Amino acid sequence: MKNLTPFILLTISLLLASVLNAQTVYTDPEYPIADEVVTVYFNATGTDLEGYTGDVYTHTGVTVNGQQWQYVIGSWGINNTQPQLTSLGNDLYKLDITT
């Protein structure tokens, strides 16, 4: 049993690392640069949208220097003006944001 302890600890550590590393929303590049395209990814695994096959929309914008919500795309609550995410399959979606 003593020889199994390091193996068990390693296994638990690897499992925790993979769970903690799983992100729901992330970008490419990780740190977006002004005036360059950024791709936002949404991983629906483990969310209420897991397994959902319909259209997914987002409300986007930013706050700059503590100012009110700016650079909003679309109108709140009106899906036909909101950005629609592209399904990549397996509960993964993306949105390319351009300047």
C-alpha positions as CSV (number, residue, x, y, z in Angstrom):
1,M,0.0,0.0,0.0
2,K,2.9,2.4,0.8
3,N,4.1,2.1,-2.9
4,L,0.7,3.1,-4.2
5,T,0.5,6.4,-2.2
6,P,2.7,8.4,-4.7
7,F,0.6,7.0,-7.6
8,I,-2.7,7.9,-6.0
9,L,-1.5,11.4,-5.1
10,L,-0.2,12.0,-8.7
11,T,-3.5,10.7,-10.1
12,I,-5.5,13.0,-7.9
13,S,-3.3,16.0,-8.7
14,L,-3.6,15.4,-12.4
15,L,-7.4,15.1,-12.2
16,L,-7.6,18.3,-10.2
17,A,-5.4,20.1,-12.6
18,S,-7.5,19.1,-15.6
19,V,-10.7,20.2,-13.8
20,L,-9.3,23.5,-12.6
21,N,-7.8,24.2,-16.1
22,A,-11.1,23.7,-17.8
23,Q,-12.5,27.2,-18.7
24,T,-16.0,28.2,-19.7
25,V,-14.9,31.3,-21.6
26,Y,-11.5,32.1,-23.0
27,T,-10.0,34.1,-25.8
28,D,-7.4,33.7,-28.6
29,P,-5.1,35.5,-28.2
30,E,-5.2,35.2,-24.5
31,Y,-4.5,38.9,-24.1
32,P,-6.4,40.7,-26.9
33,I,-4.7,43.6,-28.7
34,A,-6.4,46.7,-29.8
35,D,-7.3,46.8,-33.5
36,E,-6.8,43.0,-33.9
37,V,-9.3,40.2,-34.3
38,V,-10.0,38.3,-31.1
39,T,-11.8,35.0,-30.9
40,V,-13.9,34.3,-27.8
41,Y,-14.6,30.7,-27.1
42,F,-17.5,29.4,-24.9
43,N,-17.3,25.8,-23.6
44,A,-20.9,24.9,-22.6
45,T,-19.7,21.7,-20.9
46,G,-21.0,21.7,-17.3
47,T,-23.3,24.7,-17.9
48,D,-27.1,24.8,-18.4
49,L,-26.4,24.9,-22.2
50,E,-24.6,21.6,-22.3
51,G,-26.1,19.5,-25.0
52,Y,-28.2,22.4,-26.3
53,T,-28.4,22.4,-30.1
54,G,-30.2,25.7,-30.9
55,D,-28.7,29.1,-31.7
56,V,-26.6,30.8,-29.0
57,Y,-26.3,34.5,-28.8
58,T,-24.2,36.8,-26.6
59,H,-24.3,40.4,-25.3
60,T,-20.9,42.0,-25.6
61,G,-19.2,45.2,-24.6
62,V,-16.5,46.6,-22.3
63,T,-16.0,49.2,-19.6
64,V,-13.0,51.5,-20.2
65,N,-11.5,53.4,-17.3
66,G,-14.5,52.8,-15.2
67,Q,-16.9,54.3,-17.7
68,Q,-20.3,52.9,-18.6
69,W,-20.7,49.8,-20.8
70,Q,-19.2,50.8,-24.2
71,Y,-18.6,49.3,-27.6
72,V,-21.8,47.2,-27.3
73,I,-22.7,44.9,-30.3
74,G,-26.4,44.7,-30.8
75,S,-29.3,45.6,-28.6
76,W,-30.1,43.9,-25.3
77,G,-32.8,41.2,-25.6
78,I,-33.1,41.4,-29.4
79,N,-31.5,38.3,-30.8
80,N,-31.5,39.3,-34.4
81,T,-29.1,42.2,-33.5
82,Q,-27.0,40.2,-31.1
83,P,-23.8,38.4,-32.2
84,Q,-24.5,34.7,-32.8
85,L,-21.9,32.2,-31.7
86,T,-20.7,29.6,-34.2
87,S,-21.0,26.0,-33.0
88,L,-17.8,24.0,-33.3
89,G,-19.5,20.8,-32.0
90,N,-19.0,19.1,-28.7
91,D,-20.6,22.0,-26.7
92,L,-17.9,24.4,-28.0
93,Y,-18.8,27.8,-29.6
94,K,-16.8,30.7,-30.9
95,L,-17.3,34.4,-31.7
96,D,-14.8,36.4,-33.8
97,I,-14.7,40.0,-32.8
98,T,-13.2,42.4,-35.4
99,T,-12.6,46.1,-35.3
